[in-house]
Amino acid sequence: MIALAQFMVIMDTSIIGVALPKMQADLGFSQENLSWVFNAYVVAFGGLLLLGGRLSDLLGAKRLFSTGWIVLAAGSLTAGLAGQVWVELAGRALQGIGAALIAPSALTLLMTLFGSRPQELPKAFALYGAAAPAGGTAGVFLGGLITPYASWPWVFYINIPIALIVLAATPAVMPSDTGRRGSIDLSGAVTVTAGLAAAVYAIVRAPETGWGSADTWLVLLAGAALIAAFVAIQSKRREPLMRLGIWRAPNLAGANIAQLLMAAVWIPMWFFLNLYLQQVLGLDAFASGASLLPMTVAITIMMIVLAPRLISRFGPKPLIVLGLFALAAGMYWLSLARPDGTFRVDVLPASLPSAVGMSLAFIPSLGTALSSARPEEGGLASGIVNTSYQVGSALGLAAMTALAAAHGAREPADPTALTNGFSAAFLGAAVLAAVGALAALLTLRTPPSADEADSGEQPEEATA
């Protein structure tokens, strides 16, 4: 059930990819604003995850888990029924709010179930981690199946029966928990969400308004001011949305940087790869979704079978660094795609190192981020790591959308211009992945070995 939650919240970020051209035609989105079908979801999701983590600690993870599914179903119904752009975006934002309640409570429930069983915890993380890329590609495949044979609103309606099944099963299968007394920092939630939304909006609009325009920089500065206000509020509140002292935990910052930059690469890859397959190579929606199945199979096998063994053998840091470098190599390879290319030559070979990279880096960075916090702050830690991933998704897609538009992606009828734009986005993503690898190399600390721990030695690099 917990893996299903992860599967669904990630699937909802990708299932719309194949349907985007149809939605653009029916609802009247421009090429630049089309990314807001994605960003409306991830801005609400990422901006409210800290609040979701706090509510999970206060109200109980099981209760919040169920509430999140109700909100997700309501948002899915709204998005499916939409006949105008603003209604579509409102439905997507409501879906994001539901996901922001589901994701941190699901991770808290996972730690409740397996936190006291260290031998089983890596396997649980592996299954949970595999659910993310599986949900991403399943979304692409289902979107490709649903869009031509039903209609694009069904990429949203599919959530409703799944939500009803989860709501019926949750009382019996999820562990009971109790909340604790405390206050809710609404001002913190408002400032961090508004700050993220302003930053994403400014970056998406920059190709149209100009990077040197006053409008672009005023909105960016407003976003930065709101984020600064959020940090100031957290430093003064007795019960903040995010206790700033949690960042002193060893490896918490490094693991969250890895998650943020990984998402800033992975989500734009899905977005632009779908557009390349359909708008340049001319594949229909079903073929576009099916063509990404090899990458999903590779990721799932590696995460479930190989990743736990490699973590046990080498530890998390080498895998995170190597995985992000492999992801950078895959993005660079995709940037070489041609306007007259083919799936077998231009997409499939490049997708495999990308799959390897994601498989190696995702689980150890997630596990490191969660295990770095105190047990009583499990909801906060899960909210932070999910926030990092979703913030990376939103800002990465916004930046790569702006980069693609500046290099020709505004011309949907010109395959050469589109390819140039998409290639620029893939190359930008490669740079972000390489930066993430270097950041992980410099910020993550290697824990002491079992022999050193037993003898009481504590290497300098492992101290807080």
C-alpha positions as CSV (number, residue, x, y, z in Angstrom):
1,M,0.0,0.0,0.0
2,I,2.9,2.4,0.8
3,A,4.6,1.5,-2.4
4,L,1.3,2.1,-4.2
5,A,1.1,5.6,-2.8
6,Q,4.6,6.4,-4.1
7,F,3.7,4.8,-7.4
8,M,0.6,6.9,-7.8
9,V,2.0,10.3,-6.8
10,I,4.8,9.9,-9.2
11,M,2.5,8.5,-11.9
12,D,0.5,11.6,-11.7
13,T,3.5,13.7,-12.7
14,S,4.2,11.6,-15.8
15,I,0.8,10.3,-17.0
16,I,0.0,13.7,-18.5
17,G,3.1,13.8,-20.6
18,V,1.8,11.8,-23.5
19,A,-1.6,13.6,-23.3
20,L,-0.1,17.1,-23.4
21,P,-0.4,17.6,-27.2
22,K,-4.1,16.7,-27.0
23,M,-4.7,18.9,-24.0
24,Q,-2.9,21.7,-25.7
25,A,-5.2,21.5,-28.7
26,D,-8.4,21.1,-26.7
27,L,-7.8,23.7,-23.9
28,G,-5.6,26.3,-25.8
29,F,-2.3,26.1,-23.9
30,S,0.6,27.9,-25.5
31,Q,3.9,25.9,-26.0
32,E,5.6,27.7,-23.1
33,N,2.7,27.5,-20.7
34,L,2.1,23.9,-21.4
35,S,4.6,23.0,-18.7
36,W,2.2,24.5,-16.1
37,V,0.0,21.3,-16.4
38,F,3.0,19.7,-14.7
39,N,4.1,22.6,-12.6
40,A,0.7,23.3,-11.1
41,Y,0.9,19.8,-9.6
42,V,4.5,19.9,-8.4
43,V,4.4,23.5,-7.0
44,A,1.4,22.6,-4.8
45,F,3.0,19.2,-4.0
46,G,6.5,20.5,-3.3
47,G,5.3,23.7,-1.5
48,L,3.0,21.9,0.9
49,L,5.1,18.8,1.7
50,L,6.6,20.4,4.8
51,L,3.1,21.1,6.0
52,G,2.1,17.5,5.2
53,G,5.1,16.2,7.2
54,R,4.2,18.4,10.1
55,L,0.5,17.3,10.0
56,S,1.6,13.7,9.8
57,D,3.5,14.1,13.1
58,L,0.6,16.0,14.8
59,L,-2.5,14.3,13.5
60,G,-1.1,10.8,12.9
61,A,0.2,9.4,9.6
62,K,-2.6,6.9,9.0
63,R,-5.3,9.6,9.3
64,L,-3.4,12.0,7.0
65,F,-2.8,9.2,4.5
66,S,-6.5,8.7,4.0
67,T,-7.3,12.4,3.8
68,G,-4.7,12.8,1.1
69,W,-6.4,10.2,-1.1
70,I,-9.7,11.9,-0.8
71,V,-8.2,15.2,-1.9
72,L,-6.3,13.5,-4.7
73,A,-9.5,12.0,-6.0
74,A,-11.3,15.4,-5.9
75,G,-8.5,17.0,-7.8
76,S,-8.5,14.2,-10.4
77,L,-12.2,14.7,-11.0
78,T,-11.8,18.5,-11.4
79,A,-8.9,18.1,-13.8
80,G,-10.7,15.5,-15.9
81,L,-13.9,17.7,-16.2
82,A,-11.9,20.9,-17.1
83,G,-13.0,22.7,-20.2
84,Q,-10.7,25.8,-19.6
85,V,-7.1,26.3,-18.8
86,W,-7.6,27.7,-15.4
87,V,-9.9,24.9,-14.3
88,E,-7.3,22.3,-15.5
89,L,-4.6,24.0,-13.5
90,A,-6.8,24.3,-10.4
91,G,-7.5,20.5,-10.6
92,R,-3.8,19.8,-11.0
93,A,-3.0,21.9,-8.0
94,L,-5.7,20.1,-5.9
95,Q,-4.1,16.8,-7.0
96,G,-0.7,18.2,-5.7
97,I,-2.2,19.1,-2.4
98,G,-3.5,15.5,-2.0
99,A,-0.1,14.2,-2.9
100,A,1.5,16.5,-0.4
101,L,-0.5,14.8,2.3
102,I,0.0,11.2,1.0
103,A,3.8,11.2,0.4
104,P,5.2,12.2,3.9
105,S,2.6,10.1,5.7
106,A,3.4,7.1,3.6
107,L,7.1,7.4,4.4
108,T,6.3,7.8,8.1
109,L,4.2,4.6,7.9
110,L,7.1,2.8,6.2
111,M,9.5,3.8,9.0
112,T,6.9,2.8,11.6
113,L,6.6,-0.7,10.0
114,F,10.3,-1.3,9.3
115,G,12.3,1.1,11.3
116,S,12.8,-1.4,14.1
117,R,13.8,-4.1,11.6
118,P,17.1,-2.9,10.1
119,Q,17.6,-6.1,8.1
120,E,14.3,-5.6,6.3
121,L,14.5,-1.8,6.0
122,P,16.8,-1.7,2.8
123,K,14.4,-4.1,1.1
124,A,11.4,-1.9,2.0
125,F,13.3,1.2,0.7
126,A,14.1,-0.8,-2.5
127,L,10.5,-1.6,-3.2
128,Y,9.4,2.0,-2.3
129,G,12.2,3.4,-4.4
130,A,11.4,1.2,-7.4
131,A,7.8,2.4,-7.2
132,A,8.9,5.9,-8.2
133,P,10.4,5.2,-11.7
134,A,7.9,2.4,-12.2
135,G,5.1,4.9,-11.6
136,G,6.8,7.4,-13.9
137,T,7.0,5.0,-16.8
138,A,3.6,3.3,-16.1
139,G,2.2,6.8,-16.3
140,V,3.8,7.3,-19.7
141,F,2.5,3.9,-20.9
142,L,-1.0,4.3,-19.5
143,G,-1.2,7.9,-20.9
144,G,-0.2,6.5,-24.3
145,L,-2.9,3.8,-24.0
146,I,-5.6,6.0,-22.6
147,T,-5.2,9.1,-24.8
148,P,-5.8,7.6,-28.2
149,Y,-8.3,4.9,-27.2
150,A,-10.4,6.8,-24.6
151,S,-9.6,10.5,-24.2
152,W,-7.2,12.6,-22.2
153,P,-9.5,13.3,-19.2
154,W,-9.2,9.6,-18.4
155,V,-5.5,10.1,-17.4
156,F,-7.1,11.8,-14.4
157,Y,-10.2,9.7,-13.9
158,I,-8.0,6.6,-13.4
159,N,-7.0,7.9,-10.0
160,I,-10.5,7.8,-8.6
161,P,-11.2,4.0,-8.4
162,I,-7.6,3.5,-7.1
163,A,-8.3,6.0,-4.4
164,L,-11.5,4.3,-3.4
165,I,-9.7,0.9,-3.1
166,V,-6.9,2.4,-1.0
167,L,-9.4,4.1,1.3
168,A,-11.3,0.9,1.8
169,A,-8.1,-1.1,2.6
170,T,-6.2,1.4,4.7
171,P,-8.0,0.8,8.1
172,A,-7.1,-2.9,8.0
173,V,-3.6,-2.9,6.6
174,M,-2.0,0.3,7.9
175,P,-0.5,0.5,11.4
176,S,-2.3,2.5,13.9
177,D,-0.6,5.6,15.3
178,T,-1.4,8.6,17.4
179,G,-0.6,12.2,16.9
180,R,0.9,14.6,19.4
181,R,0.1,18.0,20.6
182,G,1.4,21.0,18.7
183,S,0.6,24.0,16.5
184,I,0.5,24.3,12.8
185,D,2.7,26.9,11.1
186,L,0.3,28.2,8.4
187,S,2.4,31.4,7.8
188,G,5.4,29.2,7.0
189,A,3.4,27.0,4.7
190,V,2.1,30.1,2.8
191,T,5.4,31.8,2.4
192,V,7.3,28.7,1.2
193,T,4.6,27.7,-1.3
194,A,4.2,31.3,-2.6
195,G,8.0,31.6,-2.9
196,L,8.4,28.4,-4.9
197,A,5.5,29.4,-7.2
198,A,7.0,32.8,-7.8
199,A,10.4,31.4,-8.7
200,V,8.9,28.8,-11.1
201,Y,6.6,31.4,-12.7
202,A,9.5,33.8,-13.3
203,I,11.7,31.1,-14.9
204,V,8.9,29.8,-17.1
205,R,8.0,33.3,-18.3
206,A,11.6,34.5,-18.8
207,P,11.9,33.4,-22.5
208,E,8.8,35.5,-23.3
209,T,9.4,38.5,-21.1
210,G,13.2,38.5,-21.4
211,W,15.8,37.5,-18.8
212,G,16.9,41.1,-18.5
213,S,13.4,42.5,-18.0
214,A,12.2,44.1,-14.8
215,D,9.2,41.8,-14.7
216,T,11.4,38.7,-14.6
217,W,13.7,40.0,-11.9
218,L,10.9,41.5,-9.7
219,V,9.1,38.2,-9.6
220,L,12.4,36.3,-8.9
221,L,13.2,38.7,-6.1
222,A,9.7,38.4,-4.7
223,G,10.2,34.6,-4.6
224,A,13.5,34.9,-2.9
225,A,12.0,37.4,-0.4
226,L,9.2,34.9,0.4
227,I,11.7,32.1,0.9
228,A,13.8,34.3,3.2
229,A,10.7,35.2,5.1
230,F,9.9,31.5,5.5
231,V,13.4,30.9,7.0
232,A,13.0,33.9,9.3
233,I,9.6,32.6,10.5
234,Q,11.1,29.2,11.2
235,S,13.9,30.6,13.3
236,K,11.5,32.5,15.6
237,R,8.6,30.1,16.0
238,R,8.5,27.7,19.0
239,E,7.0,25.0,16.9
240,P,8.1,25.7,13.3
241,L,7.0,24.0,10.2
242,M,10.7,23.0,9.7
243,R,13.0,23.0,12.7
244,L,16.2,24.6,11.3
245,G,18.3,22.6,13.7
246,I,17.5,19.5,11.8
247,W,20.0,20.5,9.1
248,R,22.8,19.9,11.6
249,A,22.2,16.2,11.2
250,P,25.1,14.6,9.3
251,N,24.4,14.0,5.7
252,L,20.9,15.4,5.7
253,A,21.8,18.4,3.6
254,G,23.9,16.4,1.2
255,A,21.3,13.7,0.6
256,N,18.6,16.3,0.0
257,I,20.8,18.2,-2.5
258,A,21.3,14.9,-4.3
259,Q,17.5,14.3,-4.4
260,L,16.8,17.9,-5.6
261,L,19.3,17.8,-8.5
262,M,18.3,14.3,-9.4
263,A,14.7,15.4,-9.8
264,A,15.8,18.5,-11.7
265,V,17.3,16.1,-14.3
266,W,14.8,13.2,-14.2
267,I,11.5,15.0,-14.6
268,P,12.6,17.3,-17.5
269,M,14.0,14.2,-19.2
270,W,10.5,12.6,-19.2
271,F,8.8,15.8,-20.3
272,F,11.1,16.5,-23.3
273,L,11.6,12.9,-24.2
274,N,7.8,12.5,-24.7
275,L,7.7,15.6,-26.8
276,Y,10.6,14.4,-28.9
277,L,9.1,11.0,-29.5
278,Q,5.7,12.5,-30.6
279,Q,6.5,15.9,-32.1
280,V,9.8,15.1,-33.8
281,L,9.8,11.3,-34.4
282,G,6.1,11.3,-35.1
283,L,5.1,8.4,-32.8
284,D,1.5,8.3,-31.7
285,A,0.7,8.4,-28.0
286,F,0.6,4.7,-27.4
287,A,3.9,4.0,-29.2
288,S,5.5,6.9,-27.3
289,G,4.5,5.4,-24.0
290,A,5.5,1.9,-24.9
291,S,8.9,2.9,-26.1
292,L,9.9,3.9,-22.6
293,L,9.1,0.5,-21.1
294,P,12.7,-0.9,-21.4
295,M,14.0,1.9,-19.2
296,T,11.4,1.2,-16.6
297,V,12.1,-2.6,-16.6
298,A,15.8,-1.8,-16.1
299,I,15.2,0.6,-13.3
300,T,12.8,-1.7,-11.5
301,I,15.2,-4.7,-11.7
302,M,18.2,-2.7,-10.5
303,M,16.4,-1.0,-7.6
304,I,14.8,-4.2,-6.2
305,V,17.5,-6.8,-6.9
306,L,20.9,-5.0,-7.2
307,A,20.6,-1.7,-5.2
308,P,20.2,-3.1,-1.7
309,R,23.2,-5.5,-2.2
310,L,25.3,-2.7,-3.6
311,I,24.4,-0.4,-0.7
312,S,25.3,-3.2,1.8
313,R,28.6,-3.8,0.0
314,F,29.8,-0.2,-0.8
315,G,27.7,2.1,1.3
316,P,25.5,5.0,0.0
317,K,28.0,7.7,-1.0
318,P,29.8,5.9,-3.8
319,L,26.5,4.8,-5.4
320,I,25.0,8.3,-5.2
321,V,28.1,9.8,-6.8
322,L,28.4,7.1,-9.5
323,G,24.7,7.2,-10.2
324,L,24.6,10.9,-10.8
325,F,27.6,10.8,-13.1
326,A,25.9,8.0,-15.1
327,L,22.7,10.1,-15.2
328,A,24.8,13.0,-16.6
329,A,26.2,10.7,-19.3
330,G,22.7,9.5,-20.3
331,M,21.5,13.1,-20.6
332,Y,24.5,14.1,-22.7
333,W,23.8,11.2,-25.0
334,L,20.1,12.2,-25.4
335,S,21.3,15.7,-26.3
336,L,22.8,14.2,-29.5
337,A,19.4,13.2,-30.8
338,R,18.7,14.1,-34.5
339,P,15.7,15.6,-36.2
340,D,15.5,12.6,-38.5
341,G,16.5,10.1,-35.8
342,T,15.0,6.8,-34.7
343,F,14.0,5.4,-31.3
344,R,16.6,2.5,-31.6
345,V,19.5,4.8,-32.4
346,D,18.7,8.1,-30.7
347,V,16.7,7.2,-27.6
348,L,17.1,3.5,-26.5
349,P,20.9,3.5,-26.0
350,A,20.9,6.8,-24.2
351,S,18.0,5.8,-21.9
352,L,20.0,2.8,-20.4
353,P,22.8,4.8,-18.6
354,S,20.1,7.1,-17.4
355,A,18.2,4.2,-15.9
356,V,21.4,2.9,-14.3
357,G,22.1,6.3,-12.8
358,M,18.7,6.7,-11.3
359,S,18.7,3.2,-10.0
360,L,22.1,3.7,-8.2
361,A,21.4,7.1,-6.8
362,F,17.8,7.3,-5.7
363,I,17.5,4.7,-2.9
364,P,20.7,5.5,-1.1
365,S,20.1,9.2,-1.1
366,L,16.5,8.7,0.1
367,G,17.5,6.3,2.8
368,T,20.3,8.6,4.0
369,A,18.0,11.6,4.1
370,L,15.4,9.7,6.2
371,S,17.8,8.0,8.6
372,S,19.7,11.2,9.4
373,A,16.8,12.7,11.4
374,R,15.7,11.8,14.9
375,P,12.9,9.1,15.0
376,E,10.3,11.6,16.4
377,E,10.9,13.8,13.4
378,G,10.2,11.1,10.8
379,G,7.3,13.1,9.3
380,L,9.5,16.2,9.0
381,A,12.4,14.3,7.5
382,S,10.1,12.7,4.9
383,G,8.5,16.1,4.2
384,I,11.9,17.6,3.6
385,V,13.2,14.9,1.3
386,N,9.9,14.9,-0.7
387,T,10.0,18.7,-0.8
388,S,13.6,18.6,-2.2
389,Y,12.5,16.2,-4.9
390,Q,9.5,18.2,-5.9
391,V,11.2,21.5,-5.7
392,G,13.9,20.1,-8.0
393,S,11.2,18.8,-10.3
394,A,9.5,22.2,-10.6
395,L,12.6,24.4,-10.9
396,G,14.4,21.9,-13.1
397,L,11.5,21.7,-15.5
398,A,11.0,25.4,-15.5
399,A,14.7,26.1,-16.2
400,M,14.9,23.4,-18.9
401,T,11.6,24.7,-20.5
402,A,13.1,28.2,-20.7
403,L,16.4,26.8,-22.1
404,A,14.5,24.7,-24.7
405,A,12.3,27.7,-25.7
406,A,15.4,29.9,-26.1
407,H,16.9,27.4,-28.5
408,G,14.0,26.7,-30.8
409,A,11.3,24.7,-29.0
410,R,8.7,27.4,-29.6
411,E,8.3,26.2,-33.2
412,P,6.1,23.0,-32.9
413,A,5.9,22.7,-36.7
414,D,9.7,22.7,-37.3
415,P,11.3,19.4,-36.3
416,T,14.8,20.8,-36.5
417,A,14.1,23.7,-34.3
418,L,12.3,21.5,-31.8
419,T,15.2,19.1,-31.7
420,N,17.6,21.9,-31.1
421,G,15.5,23.1,-28.2
422,F,15.1,19.6,-26.7
423,S,18.8,18.9,-27.1
424,A,19.6,22.1,-25.2
425,A,17.3,21.0,-22.4
426,F,19.0,17.5,-22.2
427,L,22.4,19.2,-22.2
428,G,21.4,21.5,-19.4
429,A,20.1,18.5,-17.4
430,A,23.5,16.7,-18.0
431,V,25.2,19.7,-16.3
432,L,22.8,19.6,-13.4
433,A,23.5,15.8,-12.9
434,A,27.2,16.4,-13.0
435,V,26.9,19.2,-10.4
436,G,24.9,16.9,-8.2
437,A,27.6,14.2,-8.4
438,L,30.2,16.7,-7.4
439,A,28.1,18.0,-4.6
440,A,27.5,14.5,-3.2
441,L,31.2,13.8,-3.4
442,L,32.0,16.9,-1.4
443,T,29.1,17.0,1.1
444,L,28.3,13.4,2.0
445,R,30.3,11.8,4.8
446,T,31.3,8.2,4.9
447,P,30.1,6.5,8.2
448,P,32.6,4.6,10.3
449,S,33.0,1.0,9.5
450,A,31.7,-1.7,11.8
451,D,35.3,-2.4,13.1
452,E,35.9,1.3,13.8
453,A,32.5,1.6,15.5
454,D,33.2,-1.5,17.7
455,S,36.7,-0.2,18.7
456,G,35.3,3.2,19.5
457,E,37.2,5.0,16.8
458,Q,35.5,7.8,15.0
459,P,37.1,9.2,11.8
460,E,37.1,12.9,11.5
461,E,35.0,12.8,8.2
462,A,32.2,10.9,10.0
463,T,31.8,13.3,12.9
464,A,29.0,15.8,13.0
